[in-house]
């Protein structure tokens, strides 16, 4: 959840736009903006700089940290039960997964991986997130599930290798294909 003034990558503006903040053209397309009390952040190991943006500072977002969901899903289920939603929409940002277990994340760049593992706090395990999402789906009507932030480093490196092998690519090619992480 960020705004254009604080983060240039539009994929990170969706929630702000749904809250009625940010790019005027996008916000105009939202007939019924969400309220902060309709949003629960689950599994984040930090709240990122974006939540410190001026328009977002006064919003009170509820949070279930990786520690809150490690043993059970009760904090998430209690939050949902207290709001009695008719439908639940899940935005599953793969960045909530621990990069020590799941490395297809931008932050897990092989060139800086060791440094990032040292800096990044432990995040949620794949099994924890599966359990939470299953528990939510058993108790509530999940009407939407988006999965974002996948960056398959191994596939990128395989592509570069295949493009330069005999019979498959150009054996005279020396440079690697660039990757575009500005979505």
N, C-alpha and C positions, 0 to 999 in steps of 0.2 A: 504494500500500500504506500505509494509515493506519488508525487506530483512532478510535472515537467520541470519546474524550477529547481528541484532537488535531485532529480535522477533522470537522465535523458532517455532511458530505455522504456519505450511505451508498454511493453508487456508487464511492467511493474506498476502501471497506473490504473489497472482495471478496477481494483477495489475502491480506490479513491474516487474514480468516476462513478461507480455504483453508489457511493456515499454522497454524491452530488458535488464533489470537489475536483478541480483540475481543469483539463481541457474543455472549454465551453462547448465545442461541437459534440464531443462525446457525452458530456453531462446532459446536453439537450436531448439525447436519444434515450435517456433513462426516465420513463414516465413516473415511476414510484421509487425514489432513492431509498436505499437501505439506511437504517439507523445504526449507530455504533453498537447499541445493545442487541442487535441481531447478528453480530459477528463474534465468533469465538476463534481465537488463534490457538491451534493445538500443535504441540511438539516443537515450537520454535525454541532454539537455544539462546537466542537473543532477540530483541525487538527491532533490530536494525536501525540505522540512522533515519530512515524515512519517517518513522513515527514521531520524530522530533520536528517535523515540518510545522511551520506556524499554523496552517489550517487544521492540522491533526492534533496539536498539542493538548487541546482542551477536551478531546474525545476520550472517553473511558472505554477502552477495549478490554474484554475479558480474555484471560490467557490460561491455558493448561500447558505447563512446561513439560519437557521430556521426563523430569522426575515425577510429575503429577500423573503421568500415564504409564509409567514403567511397569507397575504391578497390576493395575486394573484400569478400566475405563470409567470409573464412577464419577470423576469430576466432569467429564464430557457429558455423560448421560444425565447427571443431575442438572447441569446447565441447560441442556435441551428440555428436560422434563419441566423445568421452571418456566420455560417460554412457550411450551405446548405448540410447536410449529406444525403446520399442516404438511409441509414439505421441508426437506433439508437439502441444501446444495453444498457439495464438498469441492473445495479447491485444494487439490493435493499437489503441493509444491514439493518436488523431490528434494529440495534443499533441507527439508526437515529430517532427512535420513542421515545417519552418521556416515561421514565420508570414509571412515575406516572400514566400513562394511560395504557401502555402495559408492563406487567411484565414478559413475557416469554423471558427474556434476561438474559444472564449470570450475568450481573451486578446487577440484581434484586434478587440475592440470598436472601431468607427469613431471613437467619442468619445475614446478613449485610445490609438488605434493608433500614432500617431507616437511617443508616450512609450514604449510597450511595445517597439516596434522598436528603440529606443535602449537599452533595458534588457536585452532577451532575448538570450541568446547564440545564435549561429547553430546551427540544428538540422539535421536530416536532410532531404534533398530527397526528393520523391515518387519519382523514378527510383531513388534509392538504396534506399529501402524496398521498392519493387517487386522490384528485383534480389535483395535479401536474402531476401524471402519466397519468390521463385521458386527460388532456390538451395536454401533449406531444404526446400521441397516436392519438389525433384528428388532430394534425398538422404535424406529421411525421410518417414514417413507422417504428414502433418498431419491430425489427427482433429478439430480444432476451430479456428475463427477467429472471434473477436469483434472488432467495430470500435466504438470508443466515442469520446466527447468531441466529437462533431460539433455545431457551433453555427453554422447558416447565417445570418449577419448579413444578407446580401442578401435572403434569403427573408423574414426578419423585417421588414425595411424595405418590401419589396414588399407584404406583408400589410397593414401599416399604411397604405400608400398606397391600395391597392385598397378597403379598408374605408371610405375617405372620398371616393371618386370617384363622379360621377353614374352612374346605372344599375347600379352594382356595390355601392355602399355607402350610407352616410349622409353627405350633403354638409354637414350641420350638425355633424358629429362633429369635435371639435377635439383631443381627446386621443389619444395613441397607445396601442395595446394593450400592456399590460405583458408582459415576458417572464419566464419562471420558470426561472432557472438553477440553482435548488436542486432537483436531480433526486431 
